Amino acid sequence: MNNLFLFAVIAGTPVAVRSIEVEGVVRIGNVTPVPAVPPHVKGLTTLRSRVLTVLDIARLVAPKQVIQPERSFAIVCDISGHSYGLLVDEILDICEVESNIMPVGGLTSSSWKRYAEGSIQNGDQTYLLVSLYKFIENQVQNQAADLCLPFA
């Protein structure tokens, strides 16, 4: 079993991501905005000759919270053949953790529930275990549902 996790902060919430989901962590430079996209889609950028869709995950989990504009670190992942850069407030660490995955419980607001898989303890800190895949796939499903119109 892979017990290696990336620890970060998203919208002020300490999170853990399984390292198997992470391609890398980068500092995002210029992002080109894309018209007519949801607010959590920051835009497009390039990374080593490939295009990354940059997503502002804080806008998904805390849409009413004031988001700090200077965030420049992103977790890079490949989901369903597409490359994404998911903006985070801060990258904390990457390390092995031997503790068991616990239920989410009352750790977080309801907006996190669809992305959380549990919680994990590292040292004295409890982290919300999230899946990068869920951040992408939940949005694709929501957009597809919006496109389905009833027949008249």
C-alpha positions as CSV (number, residue, x, y, z in Angstrom):
1,M,0.0,0.0,0.0
2,N,1.2,3.5,-0.9
3,N,1.4,5.6,2.3
4,L,3.1,8.6,0.7
5,F,1.0,11.8,0.8
6,L,1.4,15.4,-0.3
7,F,0.2,17.9,2.3
8,A,-1.1,21.2,1.2
9,V,-3.5,24.0,2.2
10,I,-6.6,24.8,0.0
11,A,-8.9,27.6,0.9
12,G,-7.4,27.6,4.4
13,T,-8.0,23.9,4.9
14,P,-5.1,21.5,5.5
15,V,-5.5,18.6,2.9
16,A,-3.6,15.4,2.1
17,V,-3.4,13.9,-1.4
18,R,-2.2,10.5,-2.2
19,S,1.1,10.8,-4.1
20,I,0.0,8.4,-6.7
21,E,-2.4,11.1,-8.0
22,V,0.3,13.8,-8.1
23,E,2.5,14.3,-11.2
24,G,4.4,17.2,-9.6
25,V,4.2,20.5,-7.9
26,V,5.0,23.7,-9.9
27,R,4.9,27.4,-9.7
28,I,2.4,28.7,-12.2
29,G,3.5,31.6,-14.3
30,N,1.3,33.4,-16.8
31,V,-2.3,32.1,-17.1
32,T,-4.3,32.9,-20.2
33,P,-8.0,33.4,-19.3
34,V,-10.6,31.5,-21.3
35,P,-13.9,33.2,-22.0
36,A,-17.3,31.6,-20.9
37,V,-15.9,29.1,-18.4
38,P,-17.0,28.5,-14.8
39,P,-15.3,30.8,-12.2
40,H,-13.1,28.0,-10.9
41,V,-11.4,27.7,-14.3
42,K,-8.5,30.2,-14.0
43,G,-7.3,29.6,-17.6
44,L,-4.6,27.9,-19.5
45,T,-0.8,27.8,-19.2
46,T,2.0,25.7,-20.6
47,L,4.3,23.3,-18.8
48,R,7.2,21.6,-20.6
49,S,5.5,21.9,-24.0
50,R,2.0,20.8,-22.9
51,V,-1.1,22.7,-22.0
52,L,-2.4,22.8,-18.5
53,T,-5.9,23.7,-17.5
54,V,-5.5,25.7,-14.3
55,L,-8.2,25.3,-11.8
56,D,-8.8,27.3,-8.7
57,I,-10.1,24.7,-6.3
58,A,-10.7,27.2,-3.5
59,R,-13.5,28.6,-5.7
60,L,-15.2,25.2,-5.7
61,V,-15.0,24.6,-1.9
62,A,-15.3,28.1,-0.6
63,P,-17.0,30.2,-3.3
64,K,-17.9,33.0,-0.9
65,Q,-14.5,33.2,0.8
66,V,-12.1,36.0,-0.3
67,I,-9.4,34.2,-2.2
68,Q,-5.8,35.4,-2.0
69,P,-4.8,36.5,-5.5
70,E,-1.1,35.7,-5.3
71,R,-1.4,31.9,-5.2
72,S,1.1,30.5,-7.6
73,F,1.7,26.9,-6.6
74,A,-0.2,24.2,-8.3
75,I,-0.5,20.4,-8.0
76,V,-0.1,18.9,-11.5
77,C,-2.1,15.8,-12.3
78,D,-3.3,13.9,-15.4
79,I,-7.0,12.9,-15.3
80,S,-8.6,11.1,-18.2
81,G,-5.8,12.1,-20.5
82,H,-6.0,15.8,-19.7
83,S,-3.4,17.8,-17.7
84,Y,-4.5,20.0,-14.9
85,G,-2.8,22.4,-12.5
86,L,-4.8,22.7,-9.3
87,L,-4.0,25.9,-7.4
88,V,-3.2,25.6,-3.7
89,D,-2.6,28.2,-1.0
90,E,0.5,26.5,0.2
91,I,2.5,23.2,-0.2
92,L,3.5,21.9,3.3
93,D,5.3,18.6,2.9
94,I,5.4,15.2,1.3
95,C,6.0,12.2,3.5
96,E,4.9,8.7,4.4
97,V,2.2,8.3,7.0
98,E,1.4,5.1,8.8
99,S,-1.9,6.2,10.4
100,N,-5.2,4.8,9.2
101,I,-7.7,6.8,7.2
102,M,-10.4,8.0,9.4
103,P,-13.9,9.3,8.6
104,V,-14.3,12.9,7.8
105,G,-16.7,13.6,10.7
106,G,-17.2,17.2,11.6
107,L,-13.8,18.3,10.2
108,T,-15.2,20.3,7.4
109,S,-18.0,22.2,5.7
110,S,-20.5,20.4,3.5
111,S,-18.8,21.9,0.4
112,W,-15.8,19.6,1.0
113,K,-17.8,16.4,1.4
114,R,-18.0,15.6,-2.3
115,Y,-14.2,15.7,-2.6
116,A,-13.2,14.2,0.7
117,E,-12.3,10.5,1.2
118,G,-11.6,10.7,4.9
119,S,-9.1,12.3,7.1
120,I,-5.6,11.4,8.1
121,Q,-3.3,12.3,11.0
122,N,0.3,13.5,10.4
123,G,2.0,14.5,13.6
124,D,-0.4,16.7,15.6
125,Q,-2.3,17.9,12.6
126,T,-5.4,16.3,11.0
127,Y,-5.7,16.7,7.3
128,L,-8.7,16.2,5.0
129,L,-7.9,13.4,2.5
130,V,-9.0,14.6,-0.9
131,S,-9.0,13.1,-4.4
132,L,-7.8,15.2,-7.3
133,Y,-9.9,13.0,-9.6
134,K,-13.1,14.1,-7.7
135,F,-12.3,17.8,-8.2
136,I,-12.3,17.2,-12.0
137,E,-15.0,14.5,-12.4
138,N,-17.6,16.2,-10.2
139,Q,-17.3,19.3,-12.3
140,V,-17.6,17.4,-15.6
141,Q,-20.7,15.6,-14.4
142,N,-22.2,18.9,-13.2
143,Q,-21.6,20.6,-16.6
144,A,-23.0,17.6,-18.5
145,A,-26.1,17.7,-16.4
146,D,-26.5,21.4,-17.2
147,L,-26.4,20.6,-20.9
148,C,-29.2,18.0,-20.7
149,L,-32.4,19.8,-21.5
150,P,-35.8,18.1,-21.5
151,F,-37.5,17.6,-24.8
152,A,-40.4,20.0,-25.5
